[in-house]
């Protein structure tokens, strides 16, 4: 690890030279790549510089222990040595995490798709609850939420809803939300107070830029039709809804929430690109060994990842055996107590492969 770190400054200076070249700005993709690597190395160099500083202080204090004769001073130096050892261990862990192979999607915006599964209307209502939960979490993070497509059922729920979350490192924080989310609660329509179990599926897809996917226009089929669902101006009166079909894969996206046909078409293409990129990446994951998939976290949407139990006020994430009795707070978007332990868990699993 430290052999890698010794070459950081040289590589950073090389990247700074490239960034100062006016010709680089003419290639936005290359410029973005170089700027991104430079920022990562600058962060890594800062941690390594702090590591070397603490290492030097620790060596000085250990030397002092050999020559100091005053008992009170010796006690102070021993305490300082213990503090420095803890600090050094933490910095080494930070360095190992910083050197982990970067997920190329970590800095991207996401399209988050929530679909009702088993449970009928109750599942559709929980789709709405999760949409609200993620929207509030995004608000806490200073991110932007934009509705892309929805299929409402008329009682406040959705068969499906797709929305984009834009901001700083959105995918890196929410990529582990993909999977089956199970809810246990008494529906409002239940007269005998029985607890029902329903499920919804969450899919987190990184936003796909046009340069990443070369879609042949001849492979796309567009259909326009009148919007359906809750009333409003232009609903059921103009052909504003858009359905786009990717003929080679059979993927279909429908957008009808906007009054403008052009806006619905643009959003449908955005969702389609994300689904195609997601499909390509899943096919690559499927080629990996089962062992490797478990190490990187497959994000399998058929995997039951979390249970929300309303009668007990409990939420449990089954992948890391985490149980919290603060369901009300979680549903209000305060999900960092789940998000952060998941990130730490998967970083720890990845670190094991480096040793």
C-alpha positions as CSV (number, residue, x, y, z in Angstrom):
1,X,0.0,0.0,0.0
2,X,2.7,2.5,1.0
3,X,4.7,1.8,-2.2
4,X,1.6,3.1,-4.1
5,X,1.4,6.1,-1.9
6,X,5.0,7.3,-2.5
7,X,4.2,8.0,-6.2
8,X,1.1,10.1,-5.4
9,X,2.7,13.6,-5.5
10,X,4.4,12.8,-8.8
11,X,1.2,11.7,-10.4
12,X,-0.8,14.7,-9.0
13,X,1.7,17.1,-10.5
14,X,1.5,15.4,-13.8
15,X,-2.3,15.7,-13.7
16,X,-2.0,19.4,-12.8
17,X,0.2,19.9,-15.9
18,X,-2.5,18.3,-18.0
19,X,-5.3,20.4,-16.5
20,X,-3.3,23.6,-17.3
21,X,-3.2,22.7,-21.0
22,X,-6.0,24.7,-22.8
23,X,-6.4,21.9,-25.3
24,X,-7.7,19.5,-22.7
25,X,-10.9,21.7,-22.3
26,X,-11.8,20.9,-25.9
27,X,-12.4,17.3,-24.8
28,X,-15.0,17.5,-22.0
29,X,-15.0,13.7,-21.2
30,X,-11.2,13.6,-20.9
31,X,-11.1,16.9,-18.9
32,X,-13.7,15.5,-16.5
33,X,-11.7,12.3,-16.0
34,X,-8.4,14.1,-15.3
35,X,-10.1,16.5,-12.9
36,X,-11.8,13.7,-11.1
37,X,-8.5,11.7,-10.7
38,X,-6.7,14.9,-9.6
39,X,-9.3,15.6,-6.9
40,X,-9.1,12.0,-5.6
41,X,-5.3,12.1,-5.4
42,X,-5.3,15.5,-3.7
43,X,-7.6,14.0,-1.0
44,X,-5.4,10.9,-0.7
45,X,-2.2,13.0,-0.5
46,X,-3.7,15.0,2.4
47,X,-4.5,11.8,4.4
48,X,-1.0,10.4,3.7
49,X,0.6,13.7,4.7
50,X,-1.3,13.5,8.0
51,X,-0.3,9.9,8.4
52,X,3.4,10.6,8.1
53,X,3.1,13.6,10.5
54,X,1.5,11.4,13.2
55,X,4.0,8.6,12.5
56,X,6.8,11.1,13.1
57,X,5.3,12.4,16.3
58,X,4.8,8.8,17.5
59,X,8.5,8.0,16.9
60,X,9.6,11.1,18.7
61,X,7.4,10.2,21.7
62,X,8.7,6.7,21.8
63,X,12.2,8.0,21.8
64,X,11.3,10.3,24.7
65,X,10.1,7.3,26.7
66,X,13.6,5.9,26.6
67,X,15.3,9.0,28.0
68,X,12.7,10.8,30.2
69,X,13.2,10.3,33.9
70,X,10.4,12.4,35.4
71,X,7.5,10.0,36.4
72,X,4.8,12.7,35.8
73,X,6.2,13.5,32.4
74,X,6.5,9.8,31.5
75,X,2.8,9.3,32.3
76,X,1.9,12.1,30.0
77,X,4.1,10.8,27.2
78,X,2.6,7.3,27.5
79,X,-0.9,8.7,27.2
80,X,0.2,10.7,24.2
81,X,1.7,7.5,22.6
82,X,-1.6,5.6,23.0
83,X,-3.6,8.5,21.5
84,X,-1.1,8.7,18.5
85,X,-1.3,4.9,18.0
86,X,-5.1,5.1,17.8
87,X,-4.9,8.1,15.4
88,X,-2.3,6.3,13.2
89,X,-4.5,3.1,13.0
90,X,-7.5,5.2,11.9
91,X,-5.5,7.1,9.3
92,X,-4.2,3.7,7.9
93,X,-7.8,2.5,7.7
94,X,-8.7,5.8,5.9
95,X,-5.9,5.3,3.4
96,X,-6.9,1.7,2.7
97,X,-10.5,2.8,2.0
98,X,-9.3,5.7,-0.2
99,X,-7.2,3.2,-2.2
100,X,-10.1,0.9,-2.8
101,X,-11.1,0.6,-6.5
102,X,-13.6,3.4,-7.2
103,X,-17.1,2.6,-8.3
104,X,-17.3,4.7,-11.5
105,X,-20.9,5.5,-10.7
106,X,-20.4,6.8,-7.2
107,X,-20.5,10.5,-8.1
108,X,-23.6,10.1,-10.4
109,X,-27.2,11.2,-10.0
110,X,-29.7,8.3,-9.8
111,X,-33.0,7.3,-11.1
112,X,-34.9,5.6,-8.2
113,X,-37.7,3.2,-9.2
114,X,-40.1,1.9,-6.7
115,X,-42.7,-0.8,-7.7
116,X,-45.5,-2.4,-5.8
117,X,-45.1,-6.1,-5.3
118,X,-47.3,-8.5,-3.2
119,X,-50.0,-6.8,-1.1
120,X,-52.3,-5.0,-3.6
121,X,-53.3,-1.5,-2.5
122,X,-51.3,-1.8,0.7
123,X,-48.1,-2.3,-1.3
124,X,-49.0,0.6,-3.6
125,X,-49.5,2.8,-0.5
126,X,-46.1,1.8,0.8
127,X,-44.6,2.8,-2.5
128,X,-45.9,6.3,-1.8
129,X,-44.4,6.1,1.8
130,X,-41.0,5.1,0.5
131,X,-41.1,7.9,-2.2
132,X,-41.8,10.4,0.6
133,X,-39.0,8.9,2.8
134,X,-36.3,9.1,0.0
135,X,-37.5,12.6,-1.0
136,X,-37.1,13.9,2.5
137,X,-33.7,12.2,2.9
138,X,-32.7,14.0,-0.4
139,X,-34.0,17.2,1.1
140,X,-31.8,16.7,4.2
141,X,-28.8,16.1,1.9
142,X,-29.4,19.2,-0.2
143,X,-30.2,17.1,-3.2
144,X,-32.9,17.8,-5.9
145,X,-35.8,15.4,-6.6
146,X,-37.6,15.4,-10.0
147,X,-40.5,13.1,-10.8
148,X,-39.9,11.2,-14.0
149,X,-42.9,8.8,-14.3
150,X,-45.7,7.5,-12.1
151,X,-48.6,5.1,-12.2
152,X,-51.0,6.3,-9.4
153,X,-53.9,4.1,-8.1
154,X,-56.1,7.0,-7.0
155,X,-56.0,6.4,-3.2
156,X,-52.7,8.0,-2.6
157,X,-50.5,5.1,-3.7
158,X,-48.6,4.1,-6.8
159,X,-48.2,0.9,-8.7
160,X,-44.8,2.3,-9.8
161,X,-43.0,5.6,-9.5
162,X,-39.7,6.7,-11.0
163,X,-37.8,9.9,-9.9
164,X,-34.4,11.3,-10.3
165,X,-32.3,12.5,-7.4
166,X,-29.5,14.9,-8.3
167,X,-26.7,16.1,-6.1
168,X,-23.3,15.3,-4.7
169,X,-22.3,11.6,-4.7
170,X,-26.0,10.5,-4.6
171,X,-25.3,7.0,-6.0
172,X,-22.5,6.3,-3.5
173,X,-25.0,6.8,-0.6
174,X,-28.1,5.1,-2.0
175,X,-26.7,2.3,-4.2
176,X,-27.4,-0.3,-1.4
177,X,-31.1,0.5,-1.4
178,X,-31.8,-1.9,-4.3
179,X,-33.9,-4.9,-3.3
180,X,-37.2,-6.0,-1.8
181,X,-38.5,-3.8,1.1
182,X,-41.1,-5.5,3.2
183,X,-43.7,-3.8,5.3
184,X,-45.8,-5.2,8.2
185,X,-48.7,-3.2,9.4
186,X,-52.5,-3.1,9.9
187,X,-54.1,-1.6,6.7
188,X,-56.7,1.2,7.2
189,X,-59.2,-1.1,5.6
190,X,-58.6,-4.0,8.0
191,X,-61.6,-4.2,10.4
192,X,-60.2,-7.0,12.6
193,X,-56.8,-5.4,13.3
194,X,-54.8,-8.1,11.6
195,X,-51.2,-7.3,10.5
196,X,-50.6,-7.7,6.7
197,X,-47.3,-8.2,5.1
198,X,-46.6,-6.5,1.7
199,X,-43.6,-5.9,-0.4
200,X,-42.2,-3.4,-2.8
201,X,-39.1,-3.5,-5.0
202,X,-36.6,-0.6,-5.1
203,X,-34.2,-0.2,-8.0
204,X,-31.4,2.4,-7.8
205,X,-30.0,3.1,-11.3
206,X,-27.1,5.5,-12.0
207,X,-28.0,8.3,-14.5
208,X,-26.6,7.4,-17.9
209,X,-25.1,10.2,-19.9
210,X,-25.5,10.2,-23.7
211,X,-21.8,9.7,-24.3
212,X,-21.9,6.4,-22.3
213,X,-24.6,4.8,-24.5
214,X,-24.7,5.0,-28.2
215,X,-28.4,4.3,-29.0
216,X,-29.3,3.9,-32.6
217,X,-32.4,6.0,-33.3
218,X,-33.6,3.3,-35.7
219,X,-33.8,0.9,-32.7
220,X,-36.4,3.1,-30.9
221,X,-40.1,3.1,-31.4
222,X,-42.2,6.0,-30.2
223,X,-45.9,6.1,-29.5
224,X,-48.0,9.0,-28.2
225,X,-51.3,8.7,-26.5
226,X,-53.6,10.5,-24.1
227,X,-52.6,10.5,-20.4
228,X,-54.6,8.6,-17.8
229,X,-54.8,8.8,-14.1
230,X,-55.9,11.6,-11.7
231,X,-57.5,14.6,-13.6
232,X,-55.9,17.8,-14.5
233,X,-55.6,20.2,-17.4
234,X,-54.7,18.3,-20.6
235,X,-55.2,14.9,-19.1
236,X,-57.3,12.7,-21.4
237,X,-57.6,15.7,-23.8
238,X,-54.3,15.7,-25.7
239,X,-51.8,13.1,-26.9
240,X,-49.1,14.2,-24.4
241,X,-48.1,10.8,-23.0
242,X,-45.1,9.1,-24.6
243,X,-44.1,5.4,-24.8
244,X,-40.7,4.5,-26.0
245,X,-39.7,1.0,-26.9
246,X,-36.1,-0.2,-27.3
247,X,-36.6,-2.8,-30.0
248,X,-33.4,-4.9,-29.4
249,X,-34.1,-5.5,-25.7
250,X,-37.9,-5.0,-25.6
251,X,-37.5,-2.4,-22.8
252,X,-40.5,-0.1,-22.6
253,X,-40.7,3.3,-20.8
254,X,-43.9,5.3,-20.4
255,X,-44.0,8.9,-19.2
256,X,-47.2,10.9,-18.9
257,X,-46.8,13.2,-15.9
258,X,-45.8,16.3,-17.9
259,X,-48.4,18.3,-20.0
260,X,-45.9,18.6,-22.8
261,X,-45.3,15.6,-25.2
262,X,-41.7,16.8,-25.7
263,X,-41.0,16.8,-22.0
264,X,-42.5,13.3,-21.6
265,X,-40.4,12.1,-24.5
266,X,-37.2,13.6,-23.0
267,X,-37.9,12.0,-19.6
268,X,-38.7,8.6,-21.2
269,X,-35.4,8.6,-23.0
270,X,-33.6,9.5,-19.8
271,X,-35.2,6.6,-18.0
272,X,-34.5,4.3,-20.9
273,X,-30.8,5.2,-20.9
274,X,-30.6,4.5,-17.2
275,X,-32.3,1.1,-17.6
276,X,-30.1,0.1,-20.5
277,X,-26.9,1.0,-18.5
278,X,-28.3,-0.8,-15.5
279,X,-29.0,-3.9,-17.7
280,X,-25.5,-3.9,-19.1
281,X,-23.9,-3.6,-15.6
282,X,-26.1,-6.4,-14.3
283,X,-25.1,-8.7,-17.2
284,X,-21.4,-8.0,-16.3
285,X,-22.1,-8.8,-12.6
286,X,-23.8,-12.1,-13.7
287,X,-20.5,-13.1,-15.4
288,X,-18.6,-12.7,-12.1
289,X,-18.2,-15.6,-9.7
290,X,-20.7,-15.9,-6.8
291,X,-17.9,-15.2,-4.4
292,X,-16.9,-12.0,-6.1
293,X,-20.5,-10.9,-6.3
294,X,-20.9,-11.3,-2.6
295,X,-17.8,-9.2,-2.0
296,X,-19.0,-6.3,-4.1
297,X,-22.6,-6.5,-3.2
298,X,-24.8,-7.6,-6.1
299,X,-27.7,-5.3,-5.3
300,X,-30.0,-8.2,-6.3
301,X,-33.6,-6.8,-6.5
302,X,-35.1,-10.2,-5.6
303,X,-33.2,-10.1,-2.3
304,X,-35.3,-9.1,0.7
305,X,-33.1,-6.5,2.3
306,X,-35.3,-4.7,4.8
307,X,-38.4,-5.0,6.9
308,X,-40.5,-2.1,8.3
309,X,-42.6,-3.3,11.2
310,X,-45.1,-0.6,12.1
311,X,-46.7,-2.2,15.2
312,X,-43.3,-2.6,16.9
313,X,-41.9,0.7,15.5
314,X,-39.0,-1.4,14.1
315,X,-36.9,-1.4,11.0
316,X,-34.5,-4.2,10.3
317,X,-31.8,-4.4,7.6
318,X,-31.2,-8.1,7.1
319,X,-27.8,-7.8,5.3
320,X,-26.0,-6.4,8.3
321,X,-28.3,-7.6,11.1
322,X,-29.2,-4.0,12.0
323,X,-32.4,-3.3,14.0
324,X,-33.6,0.1,14.9
325,X,-36.6,1.0,17.0
326,X,-37.1,4.4,15.4
327,X,-39.4,3.7,12.5
328,X,-41.2,7.1,12.7
329,X,-37.9,8.9,12.2
330,X,-36.8,6.6,9.4
331,X,-40.0,7.2,7.5
332,X,-39.4,11.0,7.9
333,X,-36.2,10.5,5.8
334,X,-33.7,10.2,8.6
335,X,-32.1,7.1,7.2
336,X,-28.4,7.9,7.7
337,X,-28.4,5.4,10.7
338,X,-29.0,2.7,8.0
339,X,-27.1,4.2,5.1
340,X,-23.8,4.8,6.9
341,X,-23.5,1.3,8.5
342,X,-24.2,-0.2,5.0
343,X,-21.4,1.8,3.5
344,X,-19.0,0.8,6.3
345,X,-20.1,-2.9,5.9
346,X,-19.4,-3.0,2.2
347,X,-16.1,-1.1,2.5
348,X,-15.0,-3.6,5.2
349,X,-15.9,-6.5,2.9
350,X,-13.9,-4.9,0.1
351,X,-10.9,-4.3,2.4
352,X,-10.7,-8.0,3.2
353,X,-9.9,-8.7,-0.5
354,X,-6.9,-6.3,-0.3
355,X,-5.2,-8.3,2.5
